Amino acid sequence: MDFVEWLGPDASAIVFACLRDRADLARALAVSRSWRTFVMVVHLSKIQCLQLFPEVKFFAQIVKQPTTSAGSGNNVPMEEDAGSTCAASTAWENHKLEQEVYKRLAHALLSNYPDASCIAACIGASTTDFFPDESIQNTLIAGDEVNDRPSYWSSRGHENPGFPEFLLYKLSSDLCLIDEIRVQPFRATFQHGNPIYSVECVRFKFGCPKSPLRPEDLVSDVSEGQLALLPDDSYIWTYTSPGFRMQQENVLQSFKLPRPVLCIGGVVKVEFWGRVQKQEIDNLYYVCVSHVQVLGSPLTREWGVAPCDNGLILKYYPDHESLGNSGSREINWRDFEARLWRGVMLTGQGIGFNQDLLSRLLGPSCNLP
């Protein structure tokens, strides 16, 4: 007897949720049509991604972008037949799309990529003392000097040492796995005593802008940028790190995140708290940084992100090599799957899971639409 039928949907869901390796889940999908249907109905591919990277919970919708290849209209809504048969067909197609996309996402997230610098551009700084000489763009250049001139970003002075500052960066991809950020405070060798304008604490936030970032809005040699002046709720923040103590030293300091984090939306905010150094000339506190690195693995361009009313949209752009490869056998299997799913929906078997039980055993990630 199929143990899924013997145990029932709730207990079976607990068993399948123990499959943490994507290869095990792929094998379960290949056992039988009933197992494949069950894995899709319980959203196990998404739950597996959630267990790996909790930031996935912000994805409220999935969109598979259209392609020009024949037979690739997976994202086009199915034509409605009538009543429950139509609803069953549409629901089954949605489950298949979710399974395909999250399977690909898990593969991308667990693939081994070498760490690289992920910063693509500067969005702006909370304040800048003298632009462009002390622009945030100087933090993209390693070292304290360029062409024998000091290279650093400087905030404006403030009499309150607790007044915070931040730097805002755009990453090279909408989805990036980030595990380390490095920051180097600036030493002003041209001032008496060679003071270091460091801070007590640094913190990092990852998120997605609610409006698209246009090239003309970013910091350039002639524009200080205005996006950093927007309120904090202009972004959907998907991760906030703990605070890290910063040393009062002119060295590139490494801040390892507690775990690799999926940065969704391609925006990183570096927050500085607790000014420690006054400038003699005006007796005000400043924050100065010579270099910032965001290290991780940008995911390929097959993934995109956009905001929506209830969260974020995960956009999937299938690669061209995988298009148009479905033969007649695949089409027959698709028809069989659709008929099986309609039968499940019409008979009421396999649906109506005890969500309260699943929530207690699997956690809130099982309460999926």
C-alpha positions, -999 to 999 in steps of 0.1 A, spaced: 0 0 0 11 36 -7 21 49 27 7 84 17 -27 68 15 -22 48 47 -9 77 68 -31 104 55 -22 139 43 -11 155 76 13 127 88 26 123 52 34 160 50 55 157 81 75 128 66 81 146 33 91 177 51 121 158 66 136 157 30 161 186 33 182 176 3 168 187 -30 180 155 -46 158 135 -21 128 156 -30 135 151 -67 136 113 -61 103 115 -42 87 133 -72 98 104 -95 83 76 -74 48 78 -86 21 102 -99 4 102 -65 37 112 -47 43 139 -73 8 152 -68 12 152 -30 46 170 -31 31 197 -52 -1 201 -32 18 205 1 42 230 -15 72 210 -3 96 227 -28 88 261 -14 90 248 22 124 234 14 136 268 1 121 284 32 140 261 55 172 270 36 166 308 34 137 322 54 137 354 33 118 334 6 86 340 27 84 375 11 76 360 -23 38 364 -26 36 356 -63 55 337 -90 57 349 -126 73 328 -153 82 353 -180 69 346 -215 92 334 -242 90 334 -280 97 297 -283 68 275 -295 50 255 -268 64 276 -240 33 293 -228 34 280 -192 27 314 -178 -4 320 -200 -37 313 -181 -55 282 -192 -88 286 -210 -117 280 -186 -140 250 -192 -167 252 -166 -171 252 -128 -149 230 -106 -132 213 -136 -118 247 -147 -107 256 -111 -90 222 -107 -71 226 -140 -59 261 -131 -49 251 -96 -29 221 -110 -11 244 -135 -2 268 -106 11 239 -85 33 227 -114 46 262 -120 55 266 -83 72 232 -83 93 241 -113 103 275 -101 112 266 -66 131 235 -77 152 258 -99 156 283 -72 168 257 -47 193 245 -72 206 281 -78 208 288 -41 227 256 -33 251 258 -62 287 266 -53 298 300 -65 330 318 -56 325 349 -34 327 381 -53 321 418 -47 284 424 -54 282 462 -53 272 476 -87 264 513 -79 259 538 -51 223 548 -44 233 575 -19 243 585 16 223 599 45 245 630 45 277 641 26 300 668 39 316 680 7 304 666 -27 320 652 -48 353 652 -30 338 631 -1 312 612 -21 300 577 -13 316 566 -46 350 568 -30 340 538 -8 341 516 -39 378 522 -42 402 502 -20 426 522 1 427 556 17 443 574 -13 438 577 -51 464 596 -71 480 609 -39 447 624 -27 425 612 2 397 589 -9 368 585 16 331 594 23 324 618 51 291 625 68 282 660 79 292 670 114 268 667 143 270 677 179 251 646 190 274 615 189 243 593 187 230 607 154 230 578 129 243 577 93 240 552 65 253 543 31 230 527 4 242 505 -24 227 487 -54 239 452 -60 247 435 -93 217 412 -92 181 412 -79 190 380 -59 223 377 -42 235 353 -15 255 375 10 276 361 38 301 389 46 304 427 45 337 446 51 340 482 61 372 503 66 370 535 87 391 564 75 422 578 91 426 615 85 464 617 82 461 654 71 447 663 106 465 667 139 469 634 157 458 613 126 422 607 140 401 578 129 365 586 123 350 553 131 317 543 150 308 521 178 284 498 159 275 489 123 243 471 111 231 459 76 197 458 60 188 441 27 157 449 7 139 459 -25 128 494 -36 91 499 -41 98 519 -72 124 509 -99 158 524 -96 166 545 -126 203 551 -137 198 589 -135 187 586 -98 220 570 -87 251 588 -75 274 600 -102 303 624 -105 278 653 -110 248 641 -90 247 634 -53 215 612 -57 182 617 -41 170 582 -34 188 580 -1 166 609 11 134 589 6 117 575 38 127 541 50 93 527 40 101 533 4 118 499 5 106 464 15 133 453 39 136 415 40 165 411 64 181 431 92 214 419 107 224 421 144 246 450 153 284 445 151 310 462 171 334 482 150 371 486 160 386 521 162 412 511 136 420 520 101 418 485 87 393 466 65 371 450 91 351 418 83 315 413 95 303 378 90 266 373 89 252 346 112 243 326 81 243 333 43 214 356 36 193 359 4 193 396 -5 160 400 -23 158 432 -44 194 441 -47 197 469 -21 221 469 9 219 496 36 250 500 59 240 517 91 264 534 114 256 541 151 276 559 178 301 585 166 334 585 185 356 611 169 353 649 170 369 672 145 391 698 162 382 726 138 345 727 146 341 704 176 315 682 158 313 644 155 319 629 120 317 594 104 342 587 76 346 555 56 373 547 30 361 514 17 330 490 17 327 455 2 296 434 0 308 398 -6 286 370 -19 272 353 -49 249 371 -74 224 348 -89 221 347 -127 198 369 -148 172 342 -150 158 356 -117 141 390 -111 121 407 -84 94 433 -84 72 446 -56 34 439 -53 6 448 -29 12 420 -5 49 414 -8 73 406 -37 70 389 -71 96 363 -80 102 365 -118 116 335 -135 132 337 -170 138 302 -182 170 296 -201 167 291 -238 183 257 -238 155 242 -218 127 255 -241 111 235 -268 124 202 -256 91 186 -246 82 157 -268 50 139 -272 56 118 -240 58 149 -219 26 162 -234 9 129 -226 22 130 -190 9 166 -187 -26 155 -198 -24 126 -173 -14 149 -145 -42 173 -153 -68 145 -152 -53 132 -119 -54 166 -103 -90 172 -115 -99 139 -99 -83 149 -66 -102 182 -66 -135 168 -75 -134 139 -50 -120 160 -22 -92 136 -15 -58 151 -8 -71 185 1 -84 201 33 -52 194 52 -53 202 89 -34 235 87 -33 239 125 -15 206 128 9 213 100 17 247 115 26 232 148 48 205 133 63 222 103 62 259 114 44 288 98 60 282 64 35 254 57 6 279 56 10 286 19 -17 297 -5 
